[in-house]
Amino acid sequence: AGSVPALELAYRITARGGTTVTSGLPHPERQLSIQAVSLVAEERTLKGSYIGASVPSIDLPRYLALYEQGKLPVDKLLTHTLILDDVNGGFDRLASGEGIRHVIVM
């Protein structure tokens, strides 16, 4: 969740012993607020994942199939379409929190 309120909610609804994993990039100045005692008393884990542990040759065909079946609603997350020459601008928008997901059109 690039949205701090969404990440806080995800953590709050994580079950005892559960793990919340975030891959979104919130605005660099945003702070996360959680009840620290829940990390220990409820044995929860909060973990960041930047690009994850993806294996493109396995994961991309799977994600494409899920998208084609309507089970992966990527379109709802898309905020920008850009050409390869604007890739740096895309990263700037992600870092500033202005963009959520970008698609590069070749």
C-alpha positions as CSV (number, residue, x, y, z in Angstrom):
1,A,0.0,0.0,0.0
2,G,1.5,3.3,-1.0
3,S,-1.2,4.8,1.2
4,V,-0.1,5.0,4.8
5,P,-3.8,4.8,6.1
6,A,-4.2,1.6,4.0
7,L,-1.1,0.1,5.4
8,E,-2.1,1.0,9.0
9,L,-5.5,-0.6,8.3
10,A,-3.9,-3.7,6.8
11,Y,-1.7,-4.1,9.9
12,R,-4.7,-3.6,12.3
13,I,-6.7,-6.3,10.7
14,T,-3.8,-8.8,10.5
15,A,-4.5,-11.8,12.7
16,R,-2.5,-12.8,15.7
17,G,0.8,-14.4,14.4
18,G,0.1,-12.9,10.9
19,T,2.3,-11.0,8.6
20,T,1.5,-7.7,6.8
21,V,3.6,-7.2,3.7
22,T,3.7,-3.9,1.9
23,S,5.2,-3.1,-1.5
24,G,3.9,0.4,-2.0
25,L,6.0,3.5,-1.7
26,P,4.3,6.2,0.4
27,H,5.4,9.8,0.2
28,P,8.9,10.0,1.8
29,E,7.8,12.3,4.6
30,R,4.8,10.2,5.7
31,Q,5.2,8.4,9.1
32,L,3.6,5.0,10.0
33,S,1.7,4.8,13.3
34,I,1.1,1.4,14.8
35,Q,0.6,0.1,18.4
36,A,4.1,-1.2,19.2
37,V,2.8,-3.6,21.8
38,S,1.0,-5.6,19.1
39,L,4.3,-6.6,17.5
40,V,5.1,-8.6,20.6
41,A,1.8,-9.3,22.4
42,E,0.1,-10.4,19.2
43,E,3.2,-11.9,17.5
44,R,2.6,-9.9,14.3
45,T,5.1,-9.1,11.6
46,L,5.3,-6.0,9.4
47,K,7.5,-6.5,6.4
48,G,8.5,-4.4,3.4
49,S,9.0,-5.8,-0.1
50,Y,10.6,-3.8,-2.8
51,I,9.9,-5.5,-6.1
52,G,9.6,-8.7,-4.0
53,A,11.1,-12.0,-4.7
54,S,9.8,-12.2,-8.3
55,V,10.9,-14.9,-10.8
56,P,9.7,-13.2,-14.0
57,S,9.8,-16.4,-16.1
58,I,7.4,-18.0,-13.7
59,D,5.5,-15.1,-12.2
60,L,4.7,-13.0,-15.3
61,P,2.8,-15.7,-17.2
62,R,0.8,-16.5,-14.1
63,Y,0.0,-12.8,-13.5
64,L,-1.0,-12.4,-17.1
65,A,-3.4,-15.4,-16.9
66,L,-4.9,-14.1,-13.7
67,Y,-5.4,-10.7,-15.4
68,E,-7.0,-12.2,-18.5
69,Q,-9.4,-14.2,-16.2
70,G,-10.4,-11.0,-14.4
71,K,-8.9,-12.1,-11.1
72,L,-6.1,-9.5,-11.0
73,P,-7.7,-6.0,-11.4
74,V,-4.6,-4.1,-12.4
75,D,-6.6,-1.5,-14.3
76,K,-8.0,-0.2,-11.0
77,L,-4.5,0.6,-9.8
78,L,-3.2,2.2,-13.0
79,T,-2.5,5.9,-12.6
80,H,-0.1,6.6,-15.5
81,T,0.8,5.3,-18.9
82,L,4.2,6.4,-20.2
83,I,6.9,5.8,-22.9
84,L,10.3,4.4,-22.0
85,D,11.9,7.9,-22.3
86,D,9.7,9.1,-19.4
87,V,10.7,6.2,-17.1
88,N,12.6,8.5,-14.7
89,G,9.6,10.7,-14.4
90,G,7.6,7.6,-13.6
91,F,9.9,6.8,-10.7
92,D,9.8,10.4,-9.5
93,R,6.0,10.1,-9.4
94,L,6.1,6.9,-7.4
95,A,8.6,8.3,-5.0
96,S,6.5,11.4,-4.4
97,G,3.3,9.4,-3.9
98,E,1.7,11.0,-6.9
99,G,1.6,7.7,-8.8
100,I,0.5,4.2,-7.8
101,R,1.1,2.0,-10.9
102,H,2.6,2.9,-14.2
103,V,2.6,1.0,-17.5
104,I,5.4,1.6,-20.0
105,V,4.2,1.4,-23.6
106,M,6.8,0.3,-26.1
